[in-house]
Amino acid sequence: AIAAARATQAIPIVFVSVAWPVETGLVDSFARPGRNATGVSSYTGIEVSTKRLEFLKAIVPTATRLSWILDARMAETVQGGNFEIRPMLDAAASKLGFQVRYHFVGKSEDIEPVFAEILEWRAQALAVAGSVVTVAARERIAAFALRNRLPSACASPVHVEAGCLLS
C-alpha cells in the first residue's frame, strides 16, 4: 500500500490489514481517508495496546518489567520516513508502572536469541506486536511464555489460539 501510494495519487488504492494507516500517511483519518487510499486497518490505535497493558497489570499487579517483542522493520511512511511507535508504547507502559525493554525480530531465527534476552532481563510480563514473524512463531512464543510463567498480551487472536494469555 505504501509503494502504491508513492507511485500514484490518481488511481484508487484499497488496502487490507495495514497497520498505522494514519500515522504512515496512507489516509488522513479513519473517518475521512481523504486521499486515494482506503481500506481496513489491522491496528486500531494505541488505545488497544494500552488496554492490553491494563489487563496485564490487573493480572499481575506487581509486575514492573515488561518485555515487548516488535518487528525489526519500522513502519515506512508514504513520505519516505519511518513511523516510530516506541514513544507511544513507552508512555502507555509508564502510566501503569512498567519499565519496557524492546526485543526486535526480523526473521524466524531471531526468536530464540530474543527469548534469551527476555530471560536475562528477568521480565515479569510479555507483550507481542503483530507481524509476519511473530504470527509465524506464535506457538514458540506462547510455549516460551507458558514455560517461563510470563503473562502475555499478544496482538492477534491467532496468538491466543496458540496459547498467549490475552489479545
DSSP file (Angstrom, degrees, kcal/mol; ACC not computed):
  #  RESIDUE AA STRUCTURE BP1 BP2  ACC     N-H-->O    O-->H-N    N-H-->O    O-->H-N    TCO  KAPPA ALPHA  PHI   PSI    X-CA   Y-CA   Z-CA
    1    1 A A     >        0   0    0      0, 0.0     4,-2.5     0, 0.0     5,-0.2   0.000 360.0 360.0 360.0 -39.9    0.0    0.0    0.0
    2    2 A I  H  >  +     0   0    0      2,-0.2     4,-2.0     1,-0.2     5,-0.2   0.940 360.0  48.0 -63.0 -46.8    2.8    2.4    0.8
    3    3 A A  H  > S+     0   0    0      1,-0.2     4,-1.6     2,-0.2    -1,-0.2   0.901 112.3  49.4 -62.0 -40.9    4.5    1.7   -2.5
    4    4 A A  H  > S+     0   0    0      1,-0.2     4,-1.9     2,-0.2    -1,-0.2   0.909 110.1  50.5 -64.8 -41.9    1.3    2.2   -4.4
    5    5 A A  H  < S+     0   0    0     -4,-2.5    -1,-0.2     1,-0.2    -2,-0.2   0.835 110.4  50.4 -66.4 -31.6    0.6    5.5   -2.6
    6    6 A R  H  < S+     0   0    0     -4,-2.0    -1,-0.2    -5,-0.2    -2,-0.2   0.838 111.1  50.1 -71.1 -31.8    4.0    6.7   -3.5
    7    7 A A  H  < S+     0   0    0     -4,-1.6     2,-0.3     1,-0.2    -2,-0.2   0.810 120.5  14.0 -79.3 -31.0    3.5    5.8   -7.1
    8    8 A T     <  -     0   0    0     -4,-1.9    -1,-0.2    -5,-0.1    28,-0.1  -0.999  34.9-176.4-149.3 147.3    0.2    7.4   -7.7
    9    9 A Q  S    S+     0   0    0     -2,-0.3    -1,-0.1    -3,-0.1    -4,-0.1   0.262  91.6  54.3-116.8   5.8   -2.2   10.0   -6.3
   10   10 A A  S    S+     0   0    0      2,-0.1    -2,-0.1     1,-0.0     0, 0.0   0.768  88.0  75.9-108.7 -36.6   -4.9    9.4   -9.0
   11   11 A I  S    S-     0   0    0     -7,-0.1    -3,-0.1     1,-0.1    25,-0.1  -0.647  87.5-112.9 -82.7 130.6   -5.6    5.7   -9.0
   12   12 A P        -     0   0    0      0, 0.0     2,-0.4     0, 0.0    25,-0.2  -0.364  30.5-157.8 -62.9 139.4   -7.8    4.4   -6.2
   13   13 A I  E     -a   37   0A   0     23,-3.3    25,-2.1    -2,-0.1     2,-0.5  -0.982   7.9-168.8-121.5 127.7   -5.9    2.1   -3.7
   14   14 A V  E     -a   38   0A   0     -2,-0.4     2,-0.3    23,-0.2    25,-0.2  -0.979  12.1-169.9-116.9 122.6   -7.8   -0.3   -1.4
   15   15 A F  E     -a   39   0A   0     23,-2.4    25,-1.9    -2,-0.5     2,-0.4  -0.771   9.8-155.4-112.2 157.7   -5.7   -1.9    1.3
   16   16 A V  E    S-a   40   0A   0     -2,-0.3    25,-0.1    23,-0.2    26,-0.1  -0.999  72.5  -0.4-131.7 133.0   -6.4   -4.8    3.7
   17   17 A S  E    S+     0   0A   0     23,-0.8     2,-0.5    -2,-0.4    24,-0.2   0.905  79.5 160.6  59.5  49.0   -4.8   -5.4    7.1
   18   18 A V  E     -a   41   0A   0     22,-1.5    24,-1.4    -3,-0.1    25,-0.7  -0.877  32.2-137.6-101.0 130.4   -2.5   -2.4    7.1
   19   19 A A  S    S+     0   0    0     -2,-0.5     5,-0.1     1,-0.2    25,-0.1  -0.644  77.8   2.9 -84.7 143.4   -1.1   -1.2   10.4
   20   20 A W     >  +     0   0    0     -2,-0.3     4,-2.1    23,-0.2     6,-0.3   0.878  68.0 167.6  56.9  49.1   -0.9    2.5   11.2
   21   21 A P  T  4>S+     0   0    0      0, 0.0     6,-1.7     0, 0.0     5,-1.6   0.854  77.7  44.1 -65.6 -32.9   -2.6    3.9    8.0
   22   22 A V  T >45S+     0   0    0      4,-0.2     3,-1.1     3,-0.2    -2,-0.0   0.951 115.4  46.8 -72.6 -49.1   -3.0    7.4    9.5
   23   23 A E  T 345S+     0   0    0      1,-0.3    -1,-0.2     2,-0.1    -3,-0.1   0.800 112.6  49.6 -65.3 -30.6    0.5    7.6   11.0
   24   24 A T  T 3<5S-     0   0    0     -4,-2.1    54,-3.1    53,-0.1    55,-0.3   0.522 116.1-112.8 -87.6  -4.5    2.2    6.3    7.9
   25   25 A G  T < 5S+     0   0    0     -3,-1.1    -3,-0.2    -4,-0.3    -2,-0.1   0.569  81.8 122.1  89.0   9.2    0.3    8.8    5.7
   26   26 A L  S   <S+     0   0    0     -5,-1.6    11,-0.4    -6,-0.3     2,-0.3   0.900  84.0  13.7 -68.3 -39.2   -1.9    6.4    3.7
   27   27 A V        -     0   0    0     -6,-1.7    -2,-0.3     1,-0.1     7,-0.2  -0.911  67.1-131.5-133.2 160.0   -5.0    8.2    4.9
   28   28 A D  S    S-     0   0    0      5,-2.8     2,-0.3     1,-0.3     6,-0.1   0.869  87.1 -22.4 -78.0 -37.9   -5.8   11.5    6.7
   29   29 A S        -     0   0    0      3,-0.4    -1,-0.3     1,-0.1     0, 0.0  -0.969  60.4-107.5-161.6 166.5   -8.1    9.9    9.3
   30   30 A F  S    S+     0   0    0     -2,-0.3    -1,-0.1     1,-0.2    -2,-0.1   0.901 119.7  46.5 -67.5 -40.1  -10.2    6.7    9.8
   31   31 A A  S    S+     0   0    0      1,-0.3    -1,-0.2     2,-0.1    -3,-0.0   0.877 129.5  20.1 -71.1 -38.0  -13.4    8.7    9.4
   32   32 A R        -     0   0    0      1,-0.1    -3,-0.4     0, 0.0    -1,-0.3  -0.799  64.6-172.6-135.8  90.9  -12.3   10.6    6.3
   33   33 A P        -     0   0    0      0, 0.0    -5,-2.8     0, 0.0     2,-1.9   0.840  17.3-173.9 -56.2 -35.1   -9.4    8.9    4.5
   34   34 A G        +     0   0    0     -7,-0.2    -7,-0.1     1,-0.1     4,-0.1  -0.147  50.5  70.4  76.7 -45.6   -9.2   11.9    2.1
   35   35 A R  S    S-     0   0    0     -2,-1.9    -1,-0.1     2,-0.3    -8,-0.1   0.067 104.3 -80.8 -92.0-158.0   -6.6   10.6   -0.3
   36   36 A N  S    S+     0   0    0    -28,-0.1   -23,-3.3    -3,-0.1     2,-0.4   0.337 104.0  82.2 -91.1   7.5   -6.8    8.0   -3.0
   37   37 A A  E     +a   13   0A   0    -11,-0.4    -2,-0.3   -25,-0.2     2,-0.3  -0.900  46.9 151.0-115.5 143.2   -6.3    5.2   -0.4
   38   38 A T  E     +a   14   0A   0    -25,-2.1   -23,-2.4    -2,-0.4     2,-0.3  -0.953  15.2 109.4-154.8 167.0   -8.8    3.5    1.8
   39   39 A G  E     -a   15   0A   0     -2,-0.3     2,-0.5   -25,-0.2   -23,-0.2  -0.998  61.8 -40.1 159.9-155.8   -9.3    0.1    3.4
   40   40 A V  E     -a   16   0A   0    -25,-1.9   -22,-1.5    -2,-0.3   -23,-0.8  -0.924  46.6-143.5-113.7 128.7   -9.2   -2.0    6.5
   41   41 A S  E     -a   18   0A   0     -2,-0.5   -22,-0.2   -24,-0.2   -24,-0.1  -0.675   8.5-153.1 -91.7 144.7   -6.6   -1.4    9.2
   42   42 A S  S    S+     0   0    0    -24,-1.4     2,-0.4    -2,-0.3   -23,-0.2   0.476  86.6  51.8 -89.2  -4.4   -5.1   -4.3   11.2
   43   43 A Y        -     0   0    0    -25,-0.7   -23,-0.2     1,-0.1    -1,-0.1  -0.995  60.9-166.1-137.7 129.1   -4.4   -1.9   14.1
   44   44 A T        -     0   0    0     -2,-0.4     3,-0.2     1,-0.3     2,-0.2   0.362  57.0 -81.6 -99.5   5.7   -6.9    0.5   15.7
   45   45 A G    >>  -     0   0    0      1,-0.1     3,-1.1     2,-0.1     4,-0.8  -0.527  53.9 -58.7 122.7 172.9   -4.5    2.7   17.6
   46   46 A I  H 3> S+     0   0    0      1,-0.3     4,-2.6     2,-0.2     5,-0.2   0.721 116.9  75.6 -64.3 -23.0   -2.5    2.9   20.8
   47   47 A E  H 3> S+     0   0    0      1,-0.2     4,-2.3     2,-0.2    -1,-0.3   0.871  93.1  52.0 -59.4 -37.1   -5.6    2.6   22.9
   48   48 A V  H <> S+     0   0    0     -3,-1.1     4,-2.1     2,-0.2    -1,-0.2   0.925 110.7  46.9 -66.7 -44.2   -5.8   -1.2   22.1
   49   49 A S  H  X S+     0   0    0     -4,-0.8     4,-2.1     1,-0.2    -2,-0.2   0.899 111.7  52.0 -63.0 -39.9   -2.2   -1.7   23.2
   50   50 A T  H  X S+     0   0    0     -4,-2.6     4,-2.2     1,-0.2    -2,-0.2   0.911 108.3  50.7 -62.3 -42.6   -2.9    0.4   26.4
   51   51 A K  H  X S+     0   0    0     -4,-2.3     4,-2.2     2,-0.2    -1,-0.2   0.897 107.7  53.0 -64.0 -40.2   -5.9   -1.7   27.2
   52   52 A R  H  X S+     0   0    0     -4,-2.1     4,-2.3     1,-0.2    -1,-0.2   0.917 109.7  49.1 -59.3 -42.5   -3.8   -4.9   26.8
   53   53 A L  H  X S+     0   0    0     -4,-2.1     4,-2.6     1,-0.2    -2,-0.2   0.882 107.8  54.1 -65.7 -37.6   -1.3   -3.5   29.3
   54   54 A E  H  X S+     0   0    0     -4,-2.2     4,-2.1     2,-0.2    -1,-0.2   0.906 108.9  48.9 -61.6 -41.4   -4.0   -2.6   31.7
   55   55 A F  H  X S+     0   0    0     -4,-2.2     4,-2.1     2,-0.2    -2,-0.2   0.919 110.6  50.6 -64.1 -43.3   -5.2   -6.2   31.6
   56   56 A L  H  X S+     0   0    0     -4,-2.3     4,-2.7     1,-0.2    -2,-0.2   0.926 110.3  49.6 -59.1 -44.5   -1.7   -7.5   32.2
   57   57 A K  H  < S+     0   0    0     -4,-2.6    -1,-0.2     1,-0.2    -2,-0.2   0.867 109.5  51.7 -64.1 -36.9   -1.3   -5.1   35.2
   58   58 A A  H  < S+     0   0    0     -4,-2.1    -1,-0.2     1,-0.2    -2,-0.2   0.870 112.7  45.7 -66.3 -36.1   -4.6   -6.4   36.6
   59   59 A I  H  < S+     0   0    0     -4,-2.1    -2,-0.2     1,-0.3    -1,-0.2   0.897 132.1  19.1 -73.0 -41.5   -3.5  -10.0   36.2
   60   60 A V    ><  +     0   0    0     -4,-2.7     3,-1.8    -5,-0.2    -1,-0.3  -0.713  70.0 175.1-130.8  79.6    0.0   -9.3   37.7
   61   61 A P  T 3  S+     0   0    0      0, 0.0    -1,-0.1     0, 0.0    -3,-0.1   0.732  78.9  55.5 -63.2 -21.5   -0.2   -6.0   39.7
   62   62 A T  T 3  S+     0   0    0     62,-0.1     2,-0.1     2,-0.0    -5,-0.1   0.555  80.0 115.3 -87.3  -6.7    3.3   -6.4   41.0
   63   63 A A    <   +     0   0    0     -3,-1.8     3,-0.1    -6,-0.2    -3,-0.1  -0.408  25.4 157.8 -66.9 134.1    4.9   -6.7   37.5
   64   64 A T        +     0   0    0      1,-0.2    35,-3.9    -2,-0.1     2,-0.7   0.548  54.1  74.2-126.6 -23.1    7.2   -3.8   36.6
   65   65 A R  E     -b   99   0B   0     33,-0.2    59,-3.3    57,-0.2    60,-1.2  -0.857  59.5-178.2-103.5 113.4    9.5   -5.3   33.9
   66   66 A L  E     -bc 100 125B   0     33,-3.1    35,-2.3    -2,-0.7     2,-0.4  -0.937  13.3-156.5-113.9 124.2    7.7   -5.8   30.6
   67   67 A S  E     -bc 101 126B   0     58,-2.5    60,-2.8    -2,-0.5     2,-0.5  -0.847  10.5-162.5 -96.3 136.3    9.4   -7.3   27.5
   68   68 A W  E     -bc 102 127B   0     33,-2.6    35,-2.8    -2,-0.4     2,-0.6  -0.972   7.6-151.2-124.6 119.1    7.9   -6.3   24.2
   69   69 A I  E     +bc 103 128B   0     58,-2.8    60,-2.8    -2,-0.5     2,-0.3  -0.801  26.4 173.5 -90.6 122.0    8.6   -8.2   21.0
   70   70 A L  E     -b  104   0B   0     33,-2.6    35,-2.6    -2,-0.6     2,-0.2  -0.876  38.7 -97.2-126.1 156.7    8.4   -6.0   17.9
   71   71 A D  E     -b  105   0B   0     -2,-0.3    35,-0.2    33,-0.2    33,-0.0  -0.548  29.8-135.3 -68.6 136.0    9.2   -6.4   14.3
   72   72 A A  S    S+     0   0    0     33,-3.0     2,-0.5    -2,-0.2    34,-0.2   0.766  85.1  85.1 -66.8 -25.3   12.6   -5.0   13.5
   73   73 A R  S    S-     0   0    0     32,-0.4     2,-0.1     1,-0.0    -2,-0.1  -0.676  76.8-141.0 -81.7 124.1   11.3   -3.2   10.4
   74   74 A M        -     0   0    0     -2,-0.5     2,-0.5     1,-0.1    10,-0.1  -0.478  31.4 -93.2 -77.9 154.9    9.9    0.1   11.3
   75   75 A A  E     -F   83   0C   0      8,-0.9     8,-3.8    -2,-0.1     2,-0.1  -0.567  41.3-139.6 -72.3 119.2    6.8    1.3    9.5
   76   76 A E  E     -F   82   0C   0     -2,-0.5     6,-0.3     6,-0.2     2,-0.2  -0.476  13.7-135.6 -75.0 150.3    7.7    3.3    6.5
   77   77 A T    >   -     0   0    0      4,-2.4     3,-1.4    -2,-0.1   -52,-0.2  -0.665  20.9-114.3-102.0 163.0    5.7    6.4    5.7
   78   78 A V  T 3  S+     0   0    0    -54,-3.1   -53,-0.1     1,-0.3    -1,-0.1   0.860 118.3  57.9 -60.5 -35.0    4.3    7.5    2.3
   79   79 A Q  T 3  S-     0   0    0    -55,-0.3    -1,-0.3     1,-0.1     3,-0.1   0.560 124.2-103.1 -75.5  -8.1    6.7   10.5    2.5
   80   80 A G  S <  S+     0   0    0     -3,-1.4    -2,-0.1     1,-0.3    -1,-0.1   0.378  86.2 103.7 105.7  -4.4    9.7    8.2    2.9
   81   81 A G  S    S-     0   0    0    -57,-0.1    -4,-2.4    -5,-0.0     2,-0.4  -0.085  71.1 -99.3 -91.0-163.4   10.5    8.4    6.6
   82   82 A N  E     -F   76   0C   0     -6,-0.3     2,-0.6    -3,-0.1    -6,-0.2  -0.971  19.1-135.8-122.8 139.4    9.8    5.9    9.4
   83   83 A F  E     -F   75   0C   0     -8,-3.8    -8,-0.9    -2,-0.4     2,-0.6  -0.837  21.4-151.8 -91.0 125.5    6.9    5.9   11.9
   84   84 A E        +     0   0    0     -2,-0.6     4,-0.3     1,-0.1   -10,-0.0  -0.886  18.0 179.3-106.5 116.0    8.2    5.2   15.3
   85   85 A I    >>  +     0   0    0     -2,-0.6     4,-1.9     1,-0.2     3,-1.0   0.717  62.0  86.7 -86.0 -23.5    5.8    3.5   17.7
   86   86 A R  H 3> S+     0   0    0      1,-0.3     4,-3.1     2,-0.2     5,-0.2   0.828  82.2  56.8 -56.0 -39.6    8.0    3.2   20.8
   87   87 A P  H 3> S+     0   0    0      0, 0.0     4,-2.0     0, 0.0    -1,-0.3   0.901 110.3  46.3 -59.4 -36.8    7.4    6.6   22.3
   88   88 A M  H <> S+     0   0    0     -3,-1.0     4,-2.2    -4,-0.3    -2,-0.2   0.909 114.0  47.4 -68.8 -41.5    3.7    5.9   22.4
   89   89 A L  H  X S+     0   0    0     -4,-1.9     4,-2.7     2,-0.2     5,-0.2   0.910 110.8  52.4 -65.4 -41.7    4.2    2.4   23.9
   90   90 A D  H  X S+     0   0    0     -4,-3.1     4,-2.8    -5,-0.2     5,-0.2   0.924 110.0  48.6 -58.3 -45.9    6.6    3.9   26.4
   91   91 A A  H  X S+     0   0    0     -4,-2.0     4,-1.5    -5,-0.2    -1,-0.2   0.921 113.0  46.8 -62.6 -44.7    4.1    6.4   27.5
   92   92 A A  H  X S+     0   0    0     -4,-2.2     4,-0.6     1,-0.2    -1,-0.2   0.915 115.8  45.5 -63.9 -43.0    1.3    3.9   27.8
   93   93 A A  H ><>S+     0   0    0     -4,-2.7     5,-2.4     1,-0.2     3,-1.1   0.899 108.9  54.1 -69.1 -41.4    3.5    1.4   29.8
   94   94 A S  H ><5S+     0   0    0     -4,-2.8     3,-1.4     1,-0.3    -1,-0.2   0.837  99.7  61.8 -66.7 -31.1    5.0    4.0   32.2
   95   95 A K  H 3<5S+     0   0    0     -4,-1.5    -1,-0.3     1,-0.3    -2,-0.2   0.788 108.2  45.1 -61.4 -25.8    1.5    5.2   33.2
   96   96 A L  T <<5S-     0   0    0     -3,-1.1    -1,-0.3    -4,-0.6    -2,-0.2   0.348 124.3-103.0 -99.8   4.4    1.0    1.6   34.5
   97   97 A G  T < 5S+     0   0    0     -3,-1.4     2,-0.4     1,-0.3    -3,-0.2   0.668  73.2 142.0  85.4  17.0    4.4    1.4   36.2
   98   98 A F      < -     0   0    0     -5,-2.4     2,-0.5    -6,-0.1    -1,-0.3  -0.746  42.5-151.4 -92.7 138.0    6.1   -0.8   33.6
   99   99 A Q  E     -b   65   0B   0    -35,-3.9   -33,-3.1    -2,-0.4     2,-0.4  -0.903  26.5-145.4 -93.7 135.9    9.6   -0.4   32.5
  100  100 A V  E     -b   66   0B   0     -2,-0.5     2,-0.4   -35,-0.2   -33,-0.2  -0.881  20.4-173.1-112.4 136.5    9.8   -1.6   28.9
  101  101 A R  E     -b   67   0B   0    -35,-2.3   -33,-2.6    -2,-0.4     2,-0.3  -0.998  20.4-143.8-120.6 126.7   12.6   -3.5   27.1
  102  102 A Y  E     -b   68   0B   0     -2,-0.4     2,-0.4   -35,-0.2   -33,-0.2  -0.704  11.4-166.7 -93.9 141.2   12.1   -3.9   23.4
  103  103 A H  E     -b   69   0B   0    -35,-2.8   -33,-2.6    -2,-0.3     2,-0.4  -0.992  13.7-148.4-128.1 121.5   13.2   -7.1   21.6
  104  104 A F  E     -b   70   0B   0     -2,-0.4     2,-0.4   -35,-0.2   -33,-0.2  -0.761  13.4-174.2-103.0 134.9   13.3   -6.9   17.8
  105  105 A V  E     +b   71   0B   0    -35,-2.6   -33,-3.0    -2,-0.4   -32,-0.4  -0.981  16.7 163.8-123.6 136.6   12.7   -9.8   15.4
  106  106 A G  S    S+     0   0    0     -2,-0.4     2,-0.3     1,-0.4    -1,-0.1   0.506  73.3  14.4-121.9 -17.4   13.1   -9.6   11.6
  107  107 A K  S >  S-     0   0    0      1,-0.0     3,-2.1    26,-0.0    -1,-0.4  -0.960  86.1 -95.2-153.4 165.4   13.2  -13.3   10.8
  108  108 A S  G >  S+     0   0    0     -2,-0.3     3,-1.6     1,-0.3     4,-0.4   0.820 117.7  63.9 -55.2 -35.9   12.4  -16.6   12.5
  109  109 A E  G 3  S+     0   0    0      1,-0.3    -1,-0.3     2,-0.1     3,-0.2   0.667  92.0  66.1 -66.3 -15.1   16.0  -17.1   13.6
  110  110 A D  G <> S+     0   0    0     -3,-2.1     4,-1.7     1,-0.2    -1,-0.3   0.653  82.3  78.9 -78.9 -15.1   15.8  -14.0   15.8
  111  111 A I  H <> S+     0   0    0     -3,-1.6     4,-2.2    -4,-0.3    -1,-0.2   0.938  89.8  48.2 -64.0 -51.2   13.2  -15.6   18.1
  112  112 A E  H  > S+     0   0    0     -4,-0.4     4,-2.0     1,-0.2    -1,-0.2   0.913 111.5  49.2 -61.5 -45.0   15.5  -17.8   20.3
  113  113 A P  H  > S+     0   0    0      0, 0.0     4,-2.0     0, 0.0    -1,-0.2   0.876 110.1  53.3 -61.1 -34.1   18.0  -15.0   21.0
  114  114 A V  H  X S+     0   0    0     -4,-1.7     4,-2.5     2,-0.2    -2,-0.2   0.905 105.3  53.7 -64.9 -41.1   15.1  -12.7   21.9
  115  115 A F  H  X S+     0   0    0     -4,-2.2     4,-2.3     1,-0.2    -1,-0.2   0.918 108.0  50.5 -58.4 -42.8   13.9  -15.4   24.4
  116  116 A A  H  X S+     0   0    0     -4,-2.0     4,-2.5     1,-0.2    -1,-0.2   0.906 109.9  50.2 -61.8 -42.1   17.4  -15.4   26.0
  117  117 A E  H  X S+     0   0    0     -4,-2.0     4,-2.2     2,-0.2    -1,-0.2   0.908 109.5  51.3 -61.6 -42.7   17.3  -11.6   26.3
  118  118 A I  H  X>S+     0   0    0     -4,-2.5     5,-1.8     1,-0.2     4,-0.7   0.921 112.8  44.7 -62.9 -44.9   13.9  -11.7   27.9
  119  119 A L  H ><5S+     0   0    0     -4,-2.3     3,-0.8     1,-0.2    -1,-0.2   0.902 111.0  53.8 -66.0 -41.1   15.1  -14.3   30.5
  120  120 A E  H 3<5S+     0   0    0     -4,-2.5    -2,-0.2     1,-0.3    -1,-0.2   0.883 109.9  47.6 -61.0 -38.7   18.3  -12.4   31.1
  121  121 A W  H 3<5S-     0   0    0     -4,-2.2    -1,-0.3    -5,-0.2    -2,-0.2   0.621 108.3-129.9 -76.9 -12.5   16.4   -9.2   31.9
  122  122 A R  T <<5 -     0   0    0     -3,-0.8    -3,-0.2    -4,-0.7   -57,-0.2   0.938  31.2-161.5  60.0  51.1   14.0  -11.2   34.2
  123  123 A A      < -     0   0    0     -5,-1.8   -57,-0.2     1,-0.1    -1,-0.1  -0.245  17.5-160.2 -59.1 149.1   10.9   -9.9   32.5
  124  124 A Q  S    S+     0   0    0    -59,-3.3     2,-0.3     1,-0.3   -58,-0.2   0.473  74.8  18.5-109.9  -8.4    7.7  -10.2   34.5
  125  125 A A  E     -c   66   0B   0    -60,-1.2   -58,-2.5    25,-0.2     2,-0.4  -0.976  68.4-141.2-157.0 159.8    5.3   -9.8   31.6
  126  126 A L  E     -cd  67 152B   0     25,-2.6    27,-2.7    -2,-0.3     2,-0.4  -0.988   9.5-172.2-132.7 133.9    5.4  -10.1   27.8
  127  127 A A  E     -cd  68 153B   0    -60,-2.8   -58,-2.8    -2,-0.4     2,-0.5  -0.968   9.4-162.3-120.4 142.8    3.8   -8.1   25.0
  128  128 A V  E     -cd  69 154B   0     25,-2.3    27,-1.3    -2,-0.4     2,-0.2  -0.976   8.0-146.3-131.0 120.0    4.0   -9.2   21.4
  129  129 A A        -     0   0    0    -60,-2.8     2,-0.3    -2,-0.5     5,-0.1  -0.515  31.1-104.4 -78.5 150.6    3.3   -7.0   18.5
  130  130 A G        +     0   0    0     -2,-0.2     2,-0.3    25,-0.1   -59,-0.2  -0.592  58.2 136.0 -77.7 134.4    1.7   -8.5   15.4
  131  131 A S     >  -     0   0    0     -2,-0.3     4,-2.4     1,-0.1     5,-0.3  -0.958  67.7 -94.5-162.4 169.8    4.0   -9.1   12.4
  132  132 A V  H  > S+     0   0    0     -2,-0.3     4,-2.0     1,-0.2     5,-0.1   0.910 125.1  47.3 -57.4 -42.2    4.7  -11.8    9.9
  133  133 A V  H  > S+     0   0    0      2,-0.2     4,-1.8     1,-0.2    -1,-0.2   0.934 113.3  45.2 -68.5 -47.2    7.5  -13.1   12.1
  134  134 A T  H  4 S+     0   0    0      1,-0.2     7,-0.2     2,-0.2    -1,-0.2   0.849 113.6  49.9 -70.8 -31.4    5.5  -13.1   15.4
  135  135 A V  H >< S+     0   0    0     -4,-2.4     3,-1.3     1,-0.2     4,-0.2   0.926 111.3  48.8 -68.7 -42.8    2.5  -14.7   13.8
  136  136 A A  H 3< S+     0   0    0     -4,-2.0     3,-0.3    -5,-0.3    -2,-0.2   0.833 117.9  41.5 -63.7 -31.1    4.6  -17.4   12.2
  137  137 A A  T 3X S+     0   0    0     -4,-1.8     4,-2.7     1,-0.2    -1,-0.3   0.160  79.2 118.5-100.5  17.5    6.3  -18.1   15.6
  138  138 A R  H <> S+     0   0    0     -3,-1.3     4,-2.6     1,-0.2     5,-0.2   0.847  74.1  49.8 -58.2 -38.6    3.2  -17.8   17.7
  139  139 A E  H  > S+     0   0    0     -3,-0.3     4,-2.5    -4,-0.2    -1,-0.2   0.914 113.2  47.0 -66.7 -41.0    3.4  -21.4   19.0
  140  140 A R  H  > S+     0   0    0     -3,-0.2     4,-2.2     2,-0.2    -2,-0.2   0.905 114.0  48.0 -65.5 -41.5    7.0  -20.9   20.0
  141  141 A I  H  X S+     0   0    0     -4,-2.7     4,-2.5     2,-0.2    -2,-0.2   0.937 113.7  46.2 -65.6 -46.8    6.3  -17.6   21.7
  142  142 A A  H  X S+     0   0    0     -4,-2.6     4,-2.7    -5,-0.2     5,-0.2   0.913 112.8  49.8 -63.1 -42.9    3.3  -18.9   23.6
  143  143 A A  H  X S+     0   0    0     -4,-2.5     4,-2.9    -5,-0.2    -1,-0.2   0.904 111.0  50.3 -62.8 -40.7    5.2  -22.0   24.7
  144  144 A F  H  X S+     0   0    0     -4,-2.2     4,-1.9     2,-0.2    -2,-0.2   0.939 111.8  47.5 -61.0 -47.8    8.0  -19.8   25.9
  145  145 A A  H  <>S+     0   0    0     -4,-2.5     5,-3.0     1,-0.2    -2,-0.2   0.921 115.6  44.7 -61.9 -44.7    5.7  -17.6   27.8
  146  146 A L  H ><5S+     0   0    0     -4,-2.7     3,-1.3     3,-0.2    -2,-0.2   0.930 112.2  51.3 -65.6 -45.9    3.9  -20.5   29.4
  147  147 A R  H 3<5S+     0   0    0     -4,-2.9    -1,-0.2     1,-0.3    -2,-0.2   0.839 117.7  39.4 -59.9 -34.3    7.1  -22.4   30.2
  148  148 A N  T 3<5S-     0   0    0     -4,-1.9    -1,-0.3    -5,-0.2    -2,-0.2   0.243 110.8-118.7-103.7  12.1    8.5  -19.3   31.9
  149  149 A R  T < 5 +     0   0    0     -3,-1.3    -3,-0.2     1,-0.2    -4,-0.1   0.876  58.1 155.0  53.6  44.5    5.3  -18.2   33.6
  150  150 A L      < -     0   0    0     -5,-3.0    -1,-0.2    -6,-0.2   -25,-0.2  -0.901  43.6-133.0-101.3 112.5    5.2  -14.9   31.8
  151  151 A P        -     0   0    0      0, 0.0   -25,-2.6     0, 0.0     2,-0.4  -0.468  33.3-154.6 -61.2 136.4    1.7  -13.5   31.4
  152  152 A S  E     -d  126   0B   0    -27,-0.2    14,-2.2    -2,-0.1     2,-0.5  -0.943  24.6-166.5-128.3 137.5    1.4  -12.5   27.8
  153  153 A A  E     -de 127 166B   0    -27,-2.7   -25,-2.3    -2,-0.4     2,-0.3  -0.980  22.6-173.4-117.9 117.3   -0.6   -9.9   25.8
  154  154 A C  E     -d  128   0B   0     12,-3.0   -25,-0.2    -2,-0.5   -24,-0.1  -0.744  30.1-121.3-117.2 160.9   -0.4  -10.5   22.1
  155  155 A A  S    S+     0   0    0    -27,-1.3   -25,-0.1    -2,-0.3    12,-0.1   0.593  85.0  37.9 -81.0 -12.5   -1.6   -8.6   19.1
  156  156 A S  S >> S-     0   0    0     10,-0.2     3,-1.3     1,-0.1     4,-1.0  -0.973  74.7-117.7-143.1 155.8   -3.9  -11.1   17.4
  157  157 A P  H 3> S+     0   0    0      0, 0.0     4,-2.4     0, 0.0     5,-0.2   0.795 110.7  65.5 -58.9 -29.7   -6.4  -13.9   18.2
  158  158 A V  H 3> S+     0   0    0      1,-0.2     4,-1.1     2,-0.2     6,-0.1   0.827  98.0  55.3 -65.2 -27.9   -4.1  -16.5   16.5
  159  159 A H  H <>>S+     0   0    0     -3,-1.3     5,-2.6     2,-0.2     4,-0.7   0.905 107.7  48.6 -66.7 -40.4   -1.6  -15.8   19.2
  160  160 A V  H ><5S+     0   0    0     -4,-1.0     3,-1.0     3,-0.2    -2,-0.2   0.908 107.0  54.9 -65.8 -41.8   -4.3  -16.6   21.8
  161  161 A E  H 3<5S+     0   0    0     -4,-2.4    -1,-0.2     1,-0.3    -2,-0.2   0.822 108.0  51.1 -59.0 -29.9   -5.2  -19.8   19.9
  162  162 A A  H 3<5S-     0   0    0     -4,-1.1    -1,-0.3    -5,-0.2    -2,-0.2   0.640 136.3 -84.0 -81.9 -15.9   -1.6  -20.8   20.2
  163  163 A G  T <<5S+     0   0    0     -3,-1.0    -3,-0.2    -4,-0.7    -2,-0.1   0.400  77.5 143.4 128.8  -2.1   -1.5  -20.1   24.0
  164  164 A C      < -     0   0    0     -5,-2.6    -1,-0.3     1,-0.1   -11,-0.1  -0.420  49.7-132.2 -64.2 145.1   -0.9  -16.4   24.5
  165  165 A L  S    S+     0   0    0    -13,-0.2     2,-0.3     1,-0.1   -12,-0.2   0.923  77.8  18.1 -69.3 -46.8   -3.0  -15.2   27.5
  166  166 A L  B      e  153   0B   0    -14,-2.2   -12,-3.0     1,-0.1   -10,-0.2  -0.882 360.0 360.0-128.4 155.1   -4.5  -12.0   26.1
  167  167 A S              0   0    0     -2,-0.3  -115,-0.1   -14,-0.2    -1,-0.1   0.265 360.0 360.0-137.9 360.0   -5.3  -10.5   22.7
